[in-house]
Amino acid sequence: MMHAILNDEPGRIAALRRYDILDTPSEDAFDKVTHLIRALFGVPISAVSLIDTGRQWFKSIEGLDASETPRSMAFCDHAIRRDEPLIITDALGDPRFSDNPLVTGEPHIRSYAGVPLRTPDGYNIGSLCAIDTRARDFAPEHLETLKALAPIVVEQMELRMLAERDSLSGSMTRRAFVAEMDKRIALHIRHQRPAALVLLDIDHFKQINDSHGHPVGDRVIEAVARCCATLSRPSDSVGRIGGEEFALLLPETGEADALAAAERFRLAIADLVIPHDPPLRVTASFGVAAIGGGRMTSKDWLSAADAALYDAKRGGRNRAVLAPLTETCMA
């Protein structure tokens, strides 16, 4: 493993943000690692901890009911400042931690072993740790296990990032897009920030494939994806969530603006000239749904937009339909 870059906090935060992993739901690949450490070490708590600007956020944690802590309390914040593992055998006897609220209060941490999660370019973005509520030494083989598992956690983060892009369109995969929706829902719950979801489906796409072949169909997918990416704002997310179905996540956008954005996308797609002999023209149908009380899971939010998309298809295609927020949704 290359030596850590320890004196570039902006670079470290940029490296963390590239993974786009903060505030995402739990995932088995990470939970299996913390479960294994807890079992092998015989400790009550294990975590994959990521250190953000002002907080410690847990991608996976076993044995503690928390999703984050202030960075000032984080043992892992000390671990990322080192090239080697951080071992604390008795936190009460260590002046760095003796008055830490996590030591003097719940969960009463007494011992800690943490290995930095180091990116391929050398930034420690968090740590993989084992935590006990009693003073103890950690056996050399335990430390070797942590040191062996930490790069595996980083590899999972790398694979996760690669798997977030659809190979044909370059758009986010369905899984990655839904994770982005989940983050937007969490933000709405905490701060009541508006957002809107737009689904679009290329009209008569099966007919294109049947008449011209799948390579031409792929060319249509690529053209529509490129159009969506070009028209999107930097804060928007574009995902390919089905064969010929795309989704747009528009943060800080209410119903009226989302419907207007869908119209812009609709007109731009209708204006596309796709290279073929003769050149192809396509249209798309759109369903729009703003976030609201009855749409506080990704499944419900997608269902609302999908129902509006179905209405657009049934109403003649090449149109955008809004799923209005009901009284229940607005409550």
C-alpha positions in Angstrom: 0.0 0.0 0.0 1.3 3.4 -0.9 2.1 5.9 1.9 -0.7 8.2 2.9 -1.0 11.8 1.9 -1.6 13.3 5.3 -1.4 17.1 4.7 -4.0 17.7 2.0 -7.5 17.9 3.6 -9.2 19.5 0.5 -7.7 16.7 -1.6 -8.8 14.1 0.9 -12.4 15.4 0.9 -12.4 15.5 -2.9 -11.3 11.9 -2.9 -14.1 10.9 -0.5 -16.7 12.8 -2.6 -15.7 11.1 -5.8 -17.1 7.8 -4.4 -20.5 9.5 -4.0 -21.2 7.1 -1.1 -22.1 9.4 1.8 -25.7 9.0 3.0 -26.4 5.9 0.9 -28.3 3.0 2.2 -26.6 -0.1 3.8 -25.1 -2.6 1.4 -24.3 -6.3 2.0 -20.7 -6.0 0.7 -19.8 -3.7 3.6 -22.0 -5.2 6.2 -20.4 -8.6 5.7 -17.0 -7.1 6.6 -18.2 -5.5 9.8 -20.0 -8.7 10.8 -16.9 -10.7 10.2 -14.7 -8.4 12.3 -17.2 -8.4 15.1 -17.2 -12.2 15.1 -13.5 -12.8 14.7 -12.4 -10.2 17.3 -15.1 -10.9 19.8 -15.9 -7.1 20.0 -19.4 -5.6 20.4 -18.9 -2.9 17.7 -17.3 -2.8 14.3 -17.7 -0.1 11.6 -16.7 1.2 8.2 -16.4 4.8 9.1 -15.9 7.7 6.6 -14.7 11.1 7.8 -16.5 14.0 6.1 -15.7 17.7 6.7 -17.5 17.9 10.1 -18.8 14.4 10.8 -18.1 10.7 10.9 -20.5 8.8 8.8 -20.9 5.0 9.0 -21.3 3.1 5.7 -21.7 0.0 7.9 -21.8 -0.4 11.6 -22.7 -3.3 13.9 -23.4 -3.0 17.5 -24.2 0.7 17.7 -27.5 2.3 16.7 -26.1 5.4 15.0 -25.5 6.6 11.4 -23.0 9.3 12.2 -21.3 11.3 15.0 -19.6 14.7 15.1 -16.1 14.4 13.7 -14.7 15.9 16.9 -15.7 12.7 18.7 -14.5 10.2 16.1 -11.6 7.9 17.0 -11.4 7.3 13.3 -10.5 10.9 12.7 -7.3 10.1 14.6 -6.8 7.0 12.5 -6.9 8.8 9.2 -4.1 11.1 10.3 -1.6 8.2 10.4 0.2 5.9 8.0 -0.2 2.9 10.4 -3.1 1.4 12.3 -4.3 3.2 15.4 -4.5 1.0 18.5 -6.0 2.2 21.8 -5.8 -0.4 24.6 -7.5 1.8 27.3 -9.2 5.0 26.2 -9.7 6.1 29.8 -5.9 6.2 30.3 -5.3 8.0 27.0 -5.4 11.9 27.3 -6.6 12.1 23.7 -9.8 10.2 24.5 -10.3 10.1 28.3 -12.9 12.9 28.2 -14.5 11.9 24.9 -18.3 11.7 25.2 -18.2 8.3 23.5 -15.9 7.1 26.3 -17.5 8.8 29.3 -21.0 8.0 28.1 -22.7 5.5 25.7 -21.4 3.3 24.2 -18.5 3.6 26.8 -15.6 2.8 24.4 -12.5 1.6 26.1 -10.4 0.1 23.3 -10.1 0.6 19.6 -8.2 -0.7 16.6 -8.6 1.1 13.3 -6.9 0.8 9.9 -7.2 3.7 7.4 -9.2 3.2 4.3 -6.7 4.5 1.8 -7.7 5.3 -1.8 -5.5 4.2 -4.7 -4.2 7.8 -4.9 -3.1 7.8 -1.2 -5.9 9.6 0.7 -7.2 8.2 4.0 -10.9 8.8 3.7 -12.0 6.8 6.7 -11.2 3.6 8.7 -12.2 0.0 9.3 -12.3 -0.4 13.0 -13.0 -2.8 15.9 -14.3 -1.3 19.1 -14.6 -2.8 22.6 -16.2 -1.6 25.8 -13.5 -3.1 27.9 -9.8 -2.4 28.0 -7.8 -4.9 26.0 -4.9 -5.6 23.7 -5.4 -6.6 20.1 -3.5 -9.7 19.0 -1.1 -9.3 16.1 -3.2 -11.6 13.9 -6.3 -9.3 14.5 -4.3 -6.4 13.3 -3.2 -8.3 10.2 -6.9 -9.2 9.6 -7.9 -5.5 9.7 -5.0 -4.6 7.4 -6.1 -7.3 4.9 -9.7 -6.3 5.0 -9.4 -2.5 4.7 -8.2 -2.6 1.0 -11.1 -5.0 0.3 -13.5 -2.3 1.6 -11.8 0.3 -0.7 -12.0 -2.1 -3.6 -15.8 -2.5 -3.0 -16.1 1.3 -3.1 -14.2 1.4 -6.4 -16.4 -1.4 -7.9 -19.5 0.4 -6.6 -18.4 3.6 -8.4 -17.8 1.7 -11.6 -21.1 -0.1 -11.4 -23.0 3.2 -11.2 -22.7 3.9 -14.9 -24.6 2.1 -17.7 -22.1 1.0 -20.3 -24.2 1.9 -23.3 -25.7 5.3 -22.4 -23.2 6.5 -19.8 -26.1 7.4 -17.6 -26.4 6.2 -14.0 -27.6 2.6 -13.5 -31.0 2.0 -11.9 -29.4 1.0 -8.7 -27.3 4.1 -8.5 -30.2 6.4 -9.5 -32.4 4.9 -6.8 -29.7 5.5 -4.2 -29.6 9.1 -5.4 -33.4 9.3 -4.9 -33.0 7.9 -1.4 -30.5 10.7 -0.5 -32.8 13.3 -1.9 -35.7 11.9 0.2 -33.5 12.0 3.3 -32.7 15.7 2.5 -36.4 16.4 2.1 -37.2 14.8 5.4 -34.5 16.8 7.2 -34.8 20.2 5.5 -38.0 20.1 3.4 -36.1 20.8 0.3 -38.1 20.4 -3.0 -37.2 17.9 -5.7 -38.9 16.3 -8.7 -38.6 13.1 -10.6 -39.1 12.9 -14.4 -39.5 9.5 -16.2 -39.3 9.3 -19.9 -39.9 6.4 -22.3 -38.8 6.4 -25.9 -42.0 6.0 -28.0 -42.3 2.9 -30.2 -38.9 1.7 -29.3 -39.6 -2.0 -30.0 -40.7 -1.1 -33.5 -37.3 0.6 -34.0 -35.5 -2.5 -32.9 -37.7 -4.8 -35.0 -37.5 -2.7 -38.1 -33.8 -1.6 -38.0 -32.1 -4.0 -35.7 -30.6 -3.6 -32.2 -27.4 -1.7 -33.2 -29.7 1.1 -34.5 -31.7 0.8 -31.3 -28.5 1.3 -29.3 -27.7 4.4 -31.4 -31.1 5.8 -30.4 -30.4 5.1 -26.7 -27.1 6.8 -26.9 -28.6 9.9 -28.7 -31.4 10.3 -26.1 -28.9 9.8 -23.2 -26.6 12.4 -24.7 -29.5 14.9 -25.2 -30.6 14.4 -21.6 -27.0 14.9 -20.3 -26.6 18.0 -22.4 -29.8 19.7 -21.2 -29.3 18.7 -17.5 -28.0 21.1 -14.9 -24.9 20.0 -12.9 -27.0 19.2 -9.9 -29.4 17.0 -11.8 -29.0 13.2 -12.1 -29.8 11.2 -15.2 -30.3 7.4 -15.0 -31.2 4.7 -17.4 -33.6 2.6 -15.4 -35.0 0.3 -18.1 -34.3 -0.7 -21.7 -35.6 2.5 -23.3 -36.6 4.3 -20.1 -34.7 7.1 -18.5 -35.2 9.1 -15.3 -34.2 12.6 -14.3 -33.9 13.7 -10.7 -34.2 17.5 -10.4 -33.2 18.9 -7.0 -34.6 22.2 -5.7 -37.4 22.0 -8.3 -41.2 22.2 -7.8 -44.0 20.9 -9.9 -44.3 23.7 -12.4 -40.6 24.0 -13.1 -40.3 20.2 -13.4 -43.1 20.0 -16.0 -41.5 22.9 -17.9 -38.1 21.0 -17.8 -39.9 17.9 -19.1 -41.3 19.9 -22.0 -37.8 21.1 -22.9 -36.4 17.6 -22.9 -39.4 16.4 -24.9 -38.9 19.0 -27.6 -35.2 18.5 -27.7 -35.6 14.7 -28.2 -38.2 15.3 -30.9 -35.6 17.5 -32.7 -32.9 14.9 -32.7 -31.7 13.6 -36.1 -30.2 10.2 -35.5 -27.7 9.0 -38.2 -29.2 6.2 -40.4 -30.2 5.7 -43.9 -32.6 7.5 -44.0 -32.0 9.5 -40.7 -34.3 8.6 -37.8 -36.5 10.8 -35.7 -37.9 9.7 -32.3 -40.2 11.1 -29.6 -40.6 10.3 -26.0 -43.4 10.4 -23.4 -42.8 11.9 -19.9 -44.2 11.4 -16.4 -43.4 14.1 -13.8 -43.8 13.7 -10.0 -42.7 16.2 -7.3 -41.6 14.8 -3.9 -44.3 14.8 -1.3 -45.8 13.1 1.7 -47.1 10.1 -0.1 -43.9 9.7 -2.1 -41.4 9.3 0.7 -39.8 6.1 -0.5 -38.1 5.6 -3.9 -40.7 2.9 -4.8 -43.7 5.2 -4.2 -42.0 8.2 -5.9 -41.2 6.1 -9.0 -44.8 4.7 -9.0 -46.3 8.2 -9.0 -44.1 9.3 -12.0 -44.7 6.0 -13.7 -48.5 6.4 -13.5 -48.1 9.8 -15.1 -45.9 8.4 -17.8 -48.6 5.7 -18.5 -51.2 8.5 -18.8 -48.9 10.3 -21.3 -48.6 7.1 -23.4 -52.3 6.4 -23.2 -53.0 10.0 -24.2 -51.2 9.8 -27.5 -47.4 9.8 -26.6 -44.9 12.6 -27.2 -46.3 14.5 -24.2 -45.5 15.3 -20.6 -48.0 14.6 -17.8 -47.8 15.7 -14.2 -48.8 13.5 -11.3 -50.5 16.2 -9.1 -49.7 16.2 -5.4 -52.9 15.2 -3.6 -54.0 16.5 -0.2 -52.5 13.4 1.3 -49.2 13.9 -0.5 -48.9 17.5 0.7 -49.7 16.7 4.3 
